[in-house]
């Protein structure tokens, strides 16, 4: 289980070495704790990326902003039900390299996207 409070270069070393010595090891990346962007290469090494709903949205917008070079939060981004929003953002995160996305919704529920 990797934490965002750990410097990203340390997490990257752990990811590479863990996968090099044991390809079957399951790596989970908890997204909470630090609001800095995460590299798509880091996402690709992780078997599960675990954000809550607001972290998921922030993470997706950070990728879109890097790609487009501008603020991508638009009016109407949150249209649809909570589930539709989570599905939309999880799918986008997978396009940026996440293998599986486990979105936690506090005491209400969680969604797993494989």
Biopython code that builds the backbone (N, CA, C, O; Angstrom):
import numpy as np
from Bio.PDB.StructureBuilder import StructureBuilder

atoms = [
    (1, "UNK", "N", (0.860, -1.171, 0.000)),
    (1, "UNK", "CA", (0.000, 0.000, 0.000)),
    (1, "UNK", "C", (0.902, 1.227, 0.000)),
    (1, "UNK", "O", (1.651, 1.458, 0.950)),
    (2, "UNK", "N", (0.827, 1.997, -1.051)),
    (2, "UNK", "CA", (1.611, 3.223, -1.161)),
    (2, "UNK", "C", (0.765, 4.412, -0.726)),
    (2, "UNK", "O", (-0.447, 4.445, -0.935)),
    (3, "UNK", "N", (1.432, 5.385, -0.117)),
    (3, "UNK", "CA", (0.761, 6.578, 0.379)),
    (3, "UNK", "C", (1.292, 7.799, -0.355)),
    (3, "UNK", "O", (2.461, 7.825, -0.740)),
    (4, "UNK", "N", (0.457, 8.806, -0.556)),
    (4, "UNK", "CA", (0.862, 10.037, -1.236)),
    (4, "UNK", "C", (1.761, 10.903, -0.357)),
    (4, "UNK", "O", (2.459, 11.773, -0.877)),
    (5, "UNK", "N", (1.764, 10.693, 0.950)),
    (5, "UNK", "CA", (2.639, 11.470, 1.818)),
    (5, "UNK", "C", (4.114, 11.128, 1.584)),
    (5, "UNK", "O", (4.999, 11.911, 1.929)),
    (6, "UNK", "N", (4.371, 9.972, 1.005)),
    (6, "UNK", "CA", (5.732, 9.540, 0.674)),
    (6, "UNK", "C", (6.122, 10.238, -0.632)),
    (6, "UNK", "O", (5.305, 10.307, -1.550)),
    (7, "UNK", "N", (7.345, 10.752, -0.736)),
    (7, "UNK", "CA", (7.749, 11.400, -1.994)),
    (7, "UNK", "C", (7.552, 10.455, -3.192)),
    (7, "UNK", "O", (7.802, 9.254, -3.099)),
    (8, "UNK", "N", (7.110, 11.016, -4.291)),
    (8, "UNK", "CA", (6.766, 10.186, -5.443)),
    (8, "UNK", "C", (7.954, 9.382, -5.967)),
    (8, "UNK", "O", (7.786, 8.239, -6.391)),
    (9, "UNK", "N", (9.150, 9.966, -5.942)),
    (9, "UNK", "CA", (10.299, 9.221, -6.450)),
    (9, "UNK", "C", (10.560, 7.972, -5.601)),
    (9, "UNK", "O", (11.034, 6.964, -6.124)),
    (10, "UNK", "N", (10.256, 8.027, -4.298)),
    (10, "UNK", "CA", (10.418, 6.857, -3.428)),
    (10, "UNK", "C", (9.377, 5.807, -3.801)),
    (10, "UNK", "O", (9.700, 4.625, -3.921)),
    (11, "UNK", "N", (8.120, 6.238, -3.986)),
    (11, "UNK", "CA", (7.072, 5.308, -4.409)),
    (11, "UNK", "C", (7.423, 4.652, -5.743)),
    (11, "UNK", "O", (7.174, 3.461, -5.929)),
    (12, "UNK", "N", (7.991, 5.409, -6.664)),
    (12, "UNK", "CA", (8.363, 4.858, -7.971)),
    (12, "UNK", "C", (9.442, 3.793, -7.839)),
    (12, "UNK", "O", (9.392, 2.769, -8.521)),
    (13, "UNK", "N", (10.410, 4.025, -6.971)),
    (13, "UNK", "CA", (11.458, 3.017, -6.743)),
    (13, "UNK", "C", (10.839, 1.746, -6.172)),
    (13, "UNK", "O", (11.144, 0.641, -6.620)),
    (14, "UNK", "N", (9.972, 1.913, -5.187)),
    (14, "UNK", "CA", (9.307, 0.758, -4.578)),
    (14, "UNK", "C", (8.504, -0.006, -5.626)),
    (14, "UNK", "O", (8.556, -1.235, -5.677)),
    (15, "UNK", "N", (7.762, 0.720, -6.463)),
    (15, "UNK", "CA", (6.955, 0.083, -7.513)),
    (15, "UNK", "C", (7.818, -0.741, -8.456)),
    (15, "UNK", "O", (7.544, -1.918, -8.690)),
    (16, "UNK", "N", (8.855, -0.124, -8.991)),
    (16, "UNK", "CA", (9.721, -0.817, -9.956)),
    (16, "UNK", "C", (10.377, -2.048, -9.340)),
    (16, "UNK", "O", (10.381, -3.125, -9.936)),
    (17, "UNK", "N", (10.925, -1.880, -8.150)),
    (17, "UNK", "CA", (11.633, -2.993, -7.504)),
    (17, "UNK", "C", (10.673, -4.117, -7.126)),
    (17, "UNK", "O", (10.985, -5.292, -7.314)),
    (18, "UNK", "N", (9.515, -3.761, -6.597)),
    (18, "UNK", "CA", (8.534, -4.784, -6.212)),
    (18, "UNK", "C", (8.099, -5.609, -7.422)),
    (18, "UNK", "O", (8.040, -6.837, -7.351)),
    (19, "UNK", "N", (7.794, -4.935, -8.532)),
    (19, "UNK", "CA", (7.358, -5.644, -9.739)),
    (19, "UNK", "C", (8.511, -6.427, -10.377)),
    (19, "UNK", "O", (8.289, -7.473, -10.987)),
    (20, "UNK", "N", (9.731, -5.923, -10.236)),
    (20, "UNK", "CA", (10.885, -6.608, -10.807)),
    (20, "UNK", "C", (11.118, -7.950, -10.104)),
    (20, "UNK", "O", (11.428, -8.948, -10.754)),
    (21, "UNK", "N", (10.970, -7.967, -8.800)),
    (21, "UNK", "CA", (11.258, -9.174, -8.031)),
    (21, "UNK", "C", (10.058, -10.078, -7.831)),
    (21, "UNK", "O", (10.219, -11.257, -7.519)),
    (22, "UNK", "N", (8.865, -9.550, -8.004)),
    (22, "UNK", "CA", (7.663, -10.373, -7.838)),
    (22, "UNK", "C", (6.544, -9.781, -8.693)),
    (22, "UNK", "O", (5.836, -8.872, -8.259)),
    (23, "UNK", "N", (6.392, -10.299, -9.900)),
    (23, "UNK", "CA", (5.383, -9.761, -10.822)),
    (23, "UNK", "C", (3.954, -9.966, -10.314)),
    (23, "UNK", "O", (3.036, -9.282, -10.766)),
    (24, "UNK", "N", (3.757, -10.899, -9.381)),
    (24, "UNK", "CA", (2.415, -11.188, -8.867)),
    (24, "UNK", "C", (2.028, -10.334, -7.667)),
    (24, "UNK", "O", (0.897, -10.425, -7.189)),
    (25, "UNK", "N", (2.936, -9.513, -7.176)),
    (25, "UNK", "CA", (2.622, -8.676, -6.018)),
    (25, "UNK", "C", (1.522, -7.673, -6.393)),
    (25, "UNK", "O", (1.532, -7.110, -7.487)),
    (26, "UNK", "N", (0.603, -7.466, -5.498)),
    (26, "UNK", "CA", (-0.498, -6.521, -5.713)),
    (26, "UNK", "C", (-0.110, -5.187, -5.069)),
    (26, "UNK", "O", (0.194, -5.126, -3.878)),
    (27, "UNK", "N", (-0.124, -4.129, -5.868)),
    (27, "UNK", "CA", (0.251, -2.802, -5.376)),
    (27, "UNK", "C", (-0.972, -1.895, -5.381)),
    (27, "UNK", "O", (-1.653, -1.735, -6.394)),
    (28, "UNK", "N", (-1.225, -1.310, -4.218)),
    (28, "UNK", "CA", (-2.338, -0.387, -4.047)),
    (28, "UNK", "C", (-1.781, 1.010, -3.810)),
    (28, "UNK", "O", (-0.830, 1.183, -3.047)),
    (29, "UNK", "N", (-2.371, 2.003, -4.462)),
    (29, "UNK", "CA", (-1.971, 3.399, -4.278)),
    (29, "UNK", "C", (-3.127, 4.161, -3.664)),
    (29, "UNK", "O", (-4.135, 4.412, -4.324)),
    (30, "UNK", "N", (-2.980, 4.532, -2.389)),
    (30, "UNK", "CA", (-3.962, 5.395, -1.746)),
    (30, "UNK", "C", (-3.693, 6.813, -2.232)),
    (30, "UNK", "O", (-2.565, 7.295, -2.133)),
    (31, "UNK", "N", (-4.713, 7.487, -2.757)),
    (31, "UNK", "CA", (-4.527, 8.795, -3.370)),
    (31, "UNK", "C", (-4.619, 9.924, -2.353)),
    (31, "UNK", "O", (-4.149, 11.029, -2.623)),
    (32, "UNK", "N", (-5.206, 9.676, -1.202)),
    (32, "UNK", "CA", (-5.386, 10.729, -0.208)),
    (32, "UNK", "C", (-4.087, 11.162, 0.440)),
    (32, "UNK", "O", (-3.067, 10.479, 0.349)),
    (33, "UNK", "N", (-4.142, 12.314, 1.099)),
    (33, "UNK", "CA", (-3.022, 12.769, 1.895)),
    (33, "UNK", "C", (-2.230, 13.908, 1.305)),
    (33, "UNK", "O", (-1.801, 14.795, 2.043)),
    (34, "UNK", "N", (-2.019, 13.919, 0.013)),
    (34, "UNK", "CA", (-1.236, 14.988, -0.611)),
    (34, "UNK", "C", (-1.888, 15.322, -1.946)),
    (34, "UNK", "O", (-2.203, 14.426, -2.730)),
    (35, "UNK", "N", (-2.088, 16.594, -2.199)),
    (35, "UNK", "CA", (-2.811, 17.021, -3.399)),
    (35, "UNK", "C", (-1.951, 17.165, -4.646)),
    (35, "UNK", "O", (-2.441, 17.627, -5.676)),
    (36, "UNK", "N", (-0.692, 16.784, -4.578)),
    (36, "UNK", "CA", (0.161, 16.946, -5.760)),
    (36, "UNK", "C", (-0.276, 15.974, -6.858)),
    (36, "UNK", "O", (-0.838, 14.919, -6.566)),
    (37, "UNK", "N", (-0.020, 16.327, -8.113)),
    (37, "UNK", "CA", (-0.364, 15.419, -9.220)),
    (37, "UNK", "C", (0.412, 14.110, -9.111)),
    (37, "UNK", "O", (1.476, 14.056, -8.494)),
    (38, "UNK", "N", (-0.125, 13.075, -9.706)),
    (38, "UNK", "CA", (0.526, 11.771, -9.745)),
    (38, "UNK", "C", (0.872, 11.472, -11.205)),
    (38, "UNK", "O", (0.103, 11.807, -12.106)),
    (39, "UNK", "N", (2.000, 10.858, -11.435)),
    (39, "UNK", "CA", (2.425, 10.557, -12.800)),
    (39, "UNK", "C", (1.628, 9.385, -13.359)),
    (39, "UNK", "O", (1.267, 8.465, -12.626)),
    (40, "UNK", "N", (1.357, 9.424, -14.656)),
    (40, "UNK", "CA", (0.639, 8.305, -15.283)),
    (40, "UNK", "C", (1.479, 7.033, -15.224)),
    (40, "UNK", "O", (0.926, 5.936, -15.149)),
    (41, "UNK", "N", (2.807, 7.161, -15.255)),
    (41, "UNK", "CA", (3.659, 5.961, -15.143)),
    (41, "UNK", "C", (3.496, 5.313, -13.775)),
    (41, "UNK", "O", (3.564, 4.090, -13.657)),
    (42, "UNK", "N", (3.284, 6.117, -12.746)),
    (42, "UNK", "CA", (3.035, 5.560, -11.416)),
    (42, "UNK", "C", (1.717, 4.797, -11.410)),
    (42, "UNK", "O", (1.625, 3.705, -10.849)),
    (43, "UNK", "N", (0.703, 5.375, -12.033)),
    (43, "UNK", "CA", (-0.598, 4.698, -12.105)),
    (43, "UNK", "C", (-0.489, 3.348, -12.803)),
    (43, "UNK", "O", (-1.127, 2.380, -12.389)),
    (44, "UNK", "N", (0.310, 3.280, -13.850)),
    (44, "UNK", "CA", (0.438, 2.051, -14.635)),
    (44, "UNK", "C", (1.044, 0.907, -13.827)),
    (44, "UNK", "O", (0.711, -0.255, -14.060)),
    (45, "UNK", "N", (1.927, 1.219, -12.882)),
    (45, "UNK", "CA", (2.534, 0.188, -12.042)),
    (45, "UNK", "C", (1.590, -0.311, -10.958)),
    (45, "UNK", "O", (1.752, -1.427, -10.465)),
    (46, "UNK", "N", (0.606, 0.501, -10.581)),
    (46, "UNK", "CA", (-0.296, 0.149, -9.488)),
    (46, "UNK", "C", (-1.413, -0.755, -9.979)),
    (46, "UNK", "O", (-1.990, -0.532, -11.043)),
    (47, "UNK", "N", (-1.707, -1.774, -9.193)),
    (47, "UNK", "CA", (-2.813, -2.657, -9.548)),
    (47, "UNK", "C", (-4.149, -2.006, -9.207)),
    (47, "UNK", "O", (-5.129, -2.173, -9.932)),
    (48, "UNK", "N", (-4.184, -1.269, -8.108)),
    (48, "UNK", "CA", (-5.395, -0.571, -7.684)),
    (48, "UNK", "C", (-5.039, 0.850, -7.255)),
    (48, "UNK", "O", (-4.113, 1.062, -6.472)),
    (49, "UNK", "N", (-5.779, 1.807, -7.775)),
    (49, "UNK", "CA", (-5.670, 3.202, -7.354)),
    (49, "UNK", "C", (-6.924, 3.468, -6.520)),
    (49, "UNK", "O", (-8.040, 3.181, -6.954)),
    (50, "UNK", "N", (-6.726, 4.022, -5.312)),
    (50, "UNK", "CA", (-7.838, 4.127, -4.373)),
    (50, "UNK", "C", (-8.057, 5.585, -3.950)),
    (50, "UNK", "O", (-7.474, 6.036, -2.964)),
    (51, "UNK", "N", (-8.890, 6.318, -4.688)),
    (51, "UNK", "CA", (-9.264, 7.673, -4.269)),
    (51, "UNK", "C", (-10.676, 7.682, -3.672)),
    (51, "UNK", "O", (-11.458, 6.755, -3.885)),
    (52, "UNK", "N", (-10.986, 8.742, -2.925)),
    (52, "UNK", "CA", (-12.390, 8.978, -2.625)),
    (52, "UNK", "C", (-12.942, 9.804, -3.786)),
    (52, "UNK", "O", (-12.213, 10.100, -4.732)),
    (53, "UNK", "N", (-14.191, 10.169, -3.727)),
    (53, "UNK", "CA", (-14.831, 10.843, -4.860)),
    (53, "UNK", "C", (-14.176, 12.188, -5.185)),
    (53, "UNK", "O", (-13.935, 12.483, -6.356)),
    (54, "UNK", "N", (-13.888, 12.999, -4.180)),
    (54, "UNK", "CA", (-13.289, 14.310, -4.460)),
    (54, "UNK", "C", (-11.845, 14.159, -4.934)),
    (54, "UNK", "O", (-11.402, 14.928, -5.788)),
    (55, "UNK", "N", (-11.102, 13.188, -4.401)),
    (55, "UNK", "CA", (-9.732, 12.943, -4.859)),
    (55, "UNK", "C", (-9.721, 12.461, -6.307)),
    (55, "UNK", "O", (-8.841, 12.833, -7.083)),
    (56, "UNK", "N", (-10.691, 11.642, -6.663)),
    (56, "UNK", "CA", (-10.807, 11.152, -8.035)),
    (56, "UNK", "C", (-10.994, 12.321, -8.998)),
    (56, "UNK", "O", (-10.313, 12.408, -10.020)),
    (57, "UNK", "N", (-11.907, 13.204, -8.670)),
    (57, "UNK", "CA", (-12.173, 14.360, -9.525)),
    (57, "UNK", "C", (-10.936, 15.252, -9.640)),
    (57, "UNK", "O", (-10.578, 15.680, -10.737)),
    (58, "UNK", "N", (-10.284, 15.534, -8.508)),
    (58, "UNK", "CA", (-9.082, 16.364, -8.514)),
    (58, "UNK", "C", (-7.975, 15.726, -9.347)),
    (58, "UNK", "O", (-7.292, 16.414, -10.106)),
    (59, "UNK", "N", (-7.797, 14.423, -9.208)),
    (59, "UNK", "CA", (-6.754, 13.713, -9.948)),
    (59, "UNK", "C", (-7.008, 13.756, -11.449)),
    (59, "UNK", "O", (-6.089, 14.008, -12.229)),
    (60, "UNK", "N", (-8.242, 13.512, -11.855)),
    (60, "UNK", "CA", (-8.594, 13.573, -13.278)),
    (60, "UNK", "C", (-8.369, 14.974, -13.825)),
    (60, "UNK", "O", (-7.800, 15.134, -14.905)),
    (61, "UNK", "N", (-8.808, 15.982, -13.095)),
    (61, "UNK", "CA", (-8.621, 17.358, -13.558)),
    (61, "UNK", "C", (-7.138, 17.734, -13.647)),
    (61, "UNK", "O", (-6.751, 18.526, -14.506)),
    (62, "UNK", "N", (-6.306, 17.166, -12.760)),
    (62, "UNK", "CA", (-4.870, 17.460, -12.857)),
    (62, "UNK", "C", (-4.286, 16.875, -14.140)),
    (62, "UNK", "O", (-3.434, 17.507, -14.764)),
    (63, "UNK", "N", (-4.723, 15.685, -14.550)),
    (63, "UNK", "CA", (-4.259, 15.103, -15.815)),
    (63, "UNK", "C", (-4.757, 15.918, -17.004)),
    (63, "UNK", "O", (-4.000, 16.201, -17.933)),
    (64, "UNK", "N", (-6.023, 16.289, -16.971)),
    (64, "UNK", "CA", (-6.583, 17.075, -18.073)),
    (64, "UNK", "C", (-5.898, 18.427, -18.174)),
    (64, "UNK", "O", (-5.644, 18.920, -19.273)),
    (65, "UNK", "N", (-5.602, 19.021, -17.039)),
    (65, "UNK", "CA", (-4.944, 20.331, -17.023)),
    (65, "UNK", "C", (-3.525, 20.218, -17.581)),
    (65, "UNK", "O", (-3.094, 21.092, -18.334)),
    (66, "UNK", "N", (-2.798, 19.170, -17.231)),
    (66, "UNK", "CA", (-1.454, 18.962, -17.773)),
    (66, "UNK", "C", (-1.506, 18.808, -19.288)),
    (66, "UNK", "O", (-0.663, 19.339, -20.011)),
    (67, "UNK", "N", (-2.501, 18.077, -19.748)),
    (67, "UNK", "CA", (-2.635, 17.809, -21.174)),
    (67, "UNK", "C", (-3.029, 19.061, -21.950)),
    (67, "UNK", "O", (-2.488, 19.335, -23.021)),
    (68, "UNK", "N", (-3.972, 19.816, -21.402)),
    (68, "UNK", "CA", (-4.512, 20.968, -22.113)),
    (68, "UNK", "C", (-3.853, 22.279, -21.703)),
    (68, "UNK", "O", (-4.015, 23.290, -22.387)),
    (69, "UNK", "N", (-3.103, 22.277, -20.585)),
    (69, "UNK", "CA", (-2.399, 23.474, -20.154)),
    (69, "UNK", "C", (-3.284, 24.580, -19.637)),
    (69, "UNK", "O", (-2.888, 25.746, -19.625)),
    (70, "UNK", "N", (-4.473, 24.227, -19.213)),
    (70, "UNK", "CA", (-5.376, 25.253, -18.679)),
    (70, "UNK", "C", (-6.321, 24.627, -17.688)),
    (70, "UNK", "O", (-6.371, 23.406, -17.542)),
    (71, "UNK", "N", (-7.075, 25.474, -17.001)),
    (71, "UNK", "CA", (-8.050, 24.995, -16.038)),
    (71, "UNK", "C", (-9.166, 24.276, -16.799)),
    (71, "UNK", "O", (-9.761, 24.833, -17.721)),
    (72, "UNK", "N", (-9.437, 23.045, -16.406)),
    (72, "UNK", "CA", (-10.423, 22.251, -17.139)),
    (72, "UNK", "C", (-11.731, 22.079, -16.389)),
    (72, "UNK", "O", (-12.628, 21.387, -16.872)),
    (73, "UNK", "N", (-11.863, 22.687, -15.226)),
    (73, "UNK", "CA", (-13.110, 22.572, -14.487)),
    (73, "UNK", "C", (-14.140, 23.456, -15.168)),
    (73, "UNK", "O", (-14.000, 24.678, -15.215)),
    (74, "UNK", "N", (-15.160, 22.829, -15.687)),
    (74, "UNK", "CA", (-16.197, 23.535, -16.433)),
    (74, "UNK", "C", (-17.521, 23.444, -15.696)),
    (74, "UNK", "O", (-17.765, 22.483, -14.966)),
    (75, "UNK", "N", (-18.373, 24.436, -15.883)),
    (75, "UNK", "CA", (-19.728, 24.335, -15.362)),
    (75, "UNK", "C", (-20.384, 23.129, -16.015)),
    (75, "UNK", "O", (-20.236, 22.902, -17.216)),
    (76, "UNK", "N", (-21.101, 22.367, -15.223)),
    (76, "UNK", "CA", (-21.774, 21.193, -15.769)),
    (76, "UNK", "C", (-20.954, 19.931, -15.681)),
    (76, "UNK", "O", (-21.436, 18.865, -16.062)),
    (77, "UNK", "N", (-19.705, 20.013, -15.182)),
    (77, "UNK", "CA", (-18.887, 18.810, -15.033)),
    (77, "UNK", "C", (-19.536, 17.804, -14.095)),
    (77, "UNK", "O", (-19.310, 16.601, -14.224)),
    (78, "UNK", "N", (-20.327, 18.276, -13.168)),
    (78, "UNK", "CA", (-20.915, 17.395, -12.184)),
    (78, "UNK", "C", (-22.356, 17.017, -12.517)),
    (78, "UNK", "O", (-23.117, 16.620, -11.635)),
    (79, "UNK", "N", (-22.725, 17.139, -13.779)),
    (79, "UNK", "CA", (-24.061, 16.723, -14.188)),
    (79, "UNK", "C", (-24.192, 15.215, -14.019)),
    (79, "UNK", "O", (-23.213, 14.477, -14.133)),
    (80, "UNK", "N", (-25.394, 14.776, -13.750)),
    (80, "UNK", "CA", (-25.658, 13.346, -13.603)),
    (80, "UNK", "C", (-25.672, 12.940, -12.140)),
    (80, "UNK", "O", (-25.405, 13.745, -11.247)),
    (81, "UNK", "N", (-25.987, 11.688, -11.921)),
    (81, "UNK", "CA", (-26.029, 11.164, -10.559)),
    (81, "UNK", "C", (-24.613, 10.991, -10.030)),
    (81, "UNK", "O", (-23.641, 11.051, -10.783)),
    (82, "UNK", "N", (-24.516, 10.779, -8.746)),
    (82, "UNK", "CA", (-23.211, 10.538, -8.128)),
    (82, "UNK", "C", (-22.518, 9.353, -8.790)),
    (82, "UNK", "O", (-21.324, 9.409, -9.086)),
    (83, "UNK", "N", (-23.267, 8.286, -9.020)),
    (83, "UNK", "CA", (-22.696, 7.092, -9.651)),
    (83, "UNK", "C", (-22.203, 7.398, -11.067)),
    (83, "UNK", "O", (-21.127, 6.944, -11.453)),
    (84, "UNK", "N", (-22.970, 8.156, -11.838)),
    (84, "UNK", "CA", (-22.558, 8.516, -13.203)),
    (84, "UNK", "C", (-21.282, 9.353, -13.201)),
    (84, "UNK", "O", (-20.410, 9.171, -14.051)),
    (85, "UNK", "N", (-21.180, 10.270, -12.240)),
    (85, "UNK", "CA", (-19.981, 11.095, -12.128)),
    (85, "UNK", "C", (-18.761, 10.239, -11.808)),
    (85, "UNK", "O", (-17.701, 10.404, -12.411)),
    (86, "UNK", "N", (-18.919, 9.324, -10.854)),
    (86, "UNK", "CA", (-17.810, 8.453, -10.460)),
    (86, "UNK", "C", (-17.381, 7.571, -11.631)),
    (86, "UNK", "O", (-16.187, 7.404, -11.879)),
    (87, "UNK", "N", (-18.339, 7.015, -12.341)),
    (87, "UNK", "CA", (-18.020, 6.178, -13.505)),
    (87, "UNK", "C", (-17.264, 6.990, -14.552)),
    (87, "UNK", "O", (-16.264, 6.524, -15.099)),
    (88, "UNK", "N", (-17.733, 8.193, -14.830)),
    (88, "UNK", "CA", (-17.091, 9.062, -15.823)),
    (88, "UNK", "C", (-15.630, 9.323, -15.447)),
    (88, "UNK", "O", (-14.733, 9.149, -16.272)),
    (89, "UNK", "N", (-15.396, 9.737, -14.208)),
    (89, "UNK", "CA", (-14.041, 10.072, -13.781)),
    (89, "UNK", "C", (-13.149, 8.833, -13.668)),
    (89, "UNK", "O", (-11.964, 8.902, -13.995)),
    (90, "UNK", "N", (-13.690, 7.715, -13.217)),
    (90, "UNK", "CA", (-12.887, 6.483, -13.139)),
    (90, "UNK", "C", (-12.454, 6.033, -14.534)),
    (90, "UNK", "O", (-11.316, 5.603, -14.725)),
    (91, "UNK", "N", (-13.353, 6.131, -15.499)),
    (91, "UNK", "CA", (-13.001, 5.768, -16.883)),
    (91, "UNK", "C", (-11.905, 6.677, -17.430)),
    (91, "UNK", "O", (-10.994, 6.207, -18.112)),
    (92, "UNK", "N", (-11.987, 7.968, -17.136)),
    (92, "UNK", "CA", (-10.952, 8.898, -17.595)),
    (92, "UNK", "C", (-9.621, 8.551, -16.939)),
    (92, "UNK", "O", (-8.583, 8.550, -17.600)),
    (93, "UNK", "N", (-9.648, 8.255, -15.641)),
    (93, "UNK", "CA", (-8.418, 7.904, -14.939)),
    (93, "UNK", "C", (-7.782, 6.648, -15.535)),
    (93, "UNK", "O", (-6.558, 6.551, -15.623)),
    (94, "UNK", "N", (-8.607, 5.695, -15.939)),
    (94, "UNK", "CA", (-8.077, 4.496, -16.584)),
    (94, "UNK", "C", (-7.423, 4.829, -17.925)),
    (94, "UNK", "O", (-6.447, 4.185, -18.310)),
    (95, "UNK", "N", (-7.936, 5.806, -18.627)),
    (95, "UNK", "CA", (-7.308, 6.225, -19.890)),
    (95, "UNK", "C", (-5.923, 6.811, -19.654)),
    (95, "UNK", "O", (-5.082, 6.797, -20.553)),
    (96, "UNK", "N", (-5.678, 7.327, -18.445)),
    (96, "UNK", "CA", (-4.373, 7.886, -18.106)),
    (96, "UNK", "C", (-3.459, 6.856, -17.444)),
    (96, "UNK", "O", (-2.387, 7.211, -16.955)),
    (97, "UNK", "N", (-3.862, 5.598, -17.423)),
    (97, "UNK", "CA", (-2.951, 4.555, -16.971)),
    (97, "UNK", "C", (-3.396, 3.723, -15.790)),
    (97, "UNK", "O", (-2.789, 2.687, -15.521)),
    (98, "UNK", "N", (-4.427, 4.129, -15.073)),
    (98, "UNK", "CA", (-4.865, 3.346, -13.916)),
    (98, "UNK", "C", (-5.418, 2.002, -14.384)),
    (98, "UNK", "O", (-6.221, 1.943, -15.314)),
    (99, "UNK", "N", (-4.989, 0.941, -13.743)),
    (99, "UNK", "CA", (-5.484, -0.388, -14.101)),
    (99, "UNK", "C", (-6.869, -0.625, -13.520)),
    (99, "UNK", "O", (-7.818, -0.897, -14.256)),
    (100, "UNK", "N", (-6.982, -0.524, -12.222)),
    (100, "UNK", "CA", (-8.246, -0.706, -11.521)),
    (100, "UNK", "C", (-8.435, 0.480, -10.584)),
    (100, "UNK", "O", (-7.483, 0.927, -9.944)),
    (101, "UNK", "N", (-9.644, 0.984, -10.505)),
    (101, "UNK", "CA", (-9.928, 2.149, -9.668)),
    (101, "UNK", "C", (-10.982, 1.738, -8.638)),
    (101, "UNK", "O", (-12.076, 1.297, -8.990)),
    (102, "UNK", "N", (-10.631, 1.890, -7.371)),
    (102, "UNK", "CA", (-11.538, 1.605, -6.267)),
    (102, "UNK", "C", (-11.889, 2.936, -5.619)),
    (102, "UNK", "O", (-11.066, 3.517, -4.911)),
    (103, "UNK", "N", (-13.100, 3.423, -5.854)),
    (103, "UNK", "CA", (-13.530, 4.737, -5.366)),
    (103, "UNK", "C", (-14.320, 4.543, -4.086)),
    (103, "UNK", "O", (-15.336, 3.848, -4.066)),
    (104, "UNK", "N", (-13.843, 5.165, -3.020)),
    (104, "UNK", "CA", (-14.540, 5.066, -1.744)),
    (104, "UNK", "C", (-15.481, 6.252, -1.590)),
    (104, "UNK", "O", (-15.163, 7.373, -1.987)),
    (105, "UNK", "N", (-16.631, 5.988, -1.016)),
    (105, "UNK", "CA", (-17.642, 7.030, -0.804)),
    (105, "UNK", "C", (-18.008, 7.102, 0.674)),
    (105, "UNK", "O", (-19.183, 7.202, 1.029)),
    (106, "UNK", "N", (-17.002, 7.050, 1.524)),
    (106, "UNK", "CA", (-17.233, 7.128, 2.959)),
    (106, "UNK", "C", (-18.067, 5.954, 3.441)),
    (106, "UNK", "O", (-17.832, 4.810, 3.052)),
    (107, "UNK", "N", (-19.020, 6.240, 4.275)),
    (107, "UNK", "CA", (-19.858, 5.179, 4.835)),
    (107, "UNK", "C", (-20.957, 4.740, 3.876)),
    (107, "UNK", "O", (-21.680, 3.782, 4.149)),
    (108, "UNK", "N", (-21.083, 5.454, 2.735)),
    (108, "UNK", "CA", (-22.185, 5.167, 1.810)),
    (108, "UNK", "C", (-21.940, 3.934, 0.947)),
    (108, "UNK", "O", (-22.808, 3.066, 0.844)),
    (109, "UNK", "N", (-20.766, 3.851, 0.328)),
    (109, "UNK", "CA", (-20.581, 2.816, -0.675)),
    (109, "UNK", "C", (-19.151, 2.875, -1.191)),
    (109, "UNK", "O", (-18.341, 3.684, -0.736)),
    (110, "UNK", "N", (-18.861, 2.012, -2.138)),
    (110, "UNK", "CA", (-17.625, 2.089, -2.906)),
    (110, "UNK", "C", (-17.893, 1.501, -4.275)),
    (110, "UNK", "O", (-18.807, 0.697, -4.459)),
    (111, "UNK", "N", (-17.073, 1.921, -5.240)),
    (111, "UNK", "CA", (-17.186, 1.433, -6.605)),
    (111, "UNK", "C", (-15.830, 0.897, -7.033)),
    (111, "UNK", "O", (-14.799, 1.510, -6.758)),
    (112, "UNK", "N", (-15.832, -0.255, -7.712)),
    (112, "UNK", "CA", (-14.607, -0.844, -8.239)),
    (112, "UNK", "C", (-14.715, -0.921, -9.741)),
    (112, "UNK", "O", (-15.664, -1.501, -10.270)),
    (113, "UNK", "N", (-13.744, -0.336, -10.442)),
    (113, "UNK", "CA", (-13.706, -0.344, -11.904)),
    (113, "UNK", "C", (-12.493, -1.109, -12.360)),
    (113, "UNK", "O", (-11.358, -0.696, -12.123)),
    (114, "UNK", "N", (-12.732, -2.218, -13.010)),
    (114, "UNK", "CA", (-11.647, -3.083, -13.484)),
    (114, "UNK", "C", (-11.374, -2.833, -14.944)),
    (114, "UNK", "O", (-10.493, -3.467, -15.525)),
]
sb = StructureBuilder()
sb.init_structure("model")
sb.init_model(0)
sb.init_chain("A")
sb.init_seg("    ")
for serial, (resi, resn, name, xyz) in enumerate(atoms, 1):
    if name == "N":
        sb.init_residue(resn, " ", resi, " ")
    sb.init_atom(name, np.array(xyz, "f"), 0.0, 1.0, " ", f" {name:<3s}", serial, name[0])
structure = sb.get_structure()
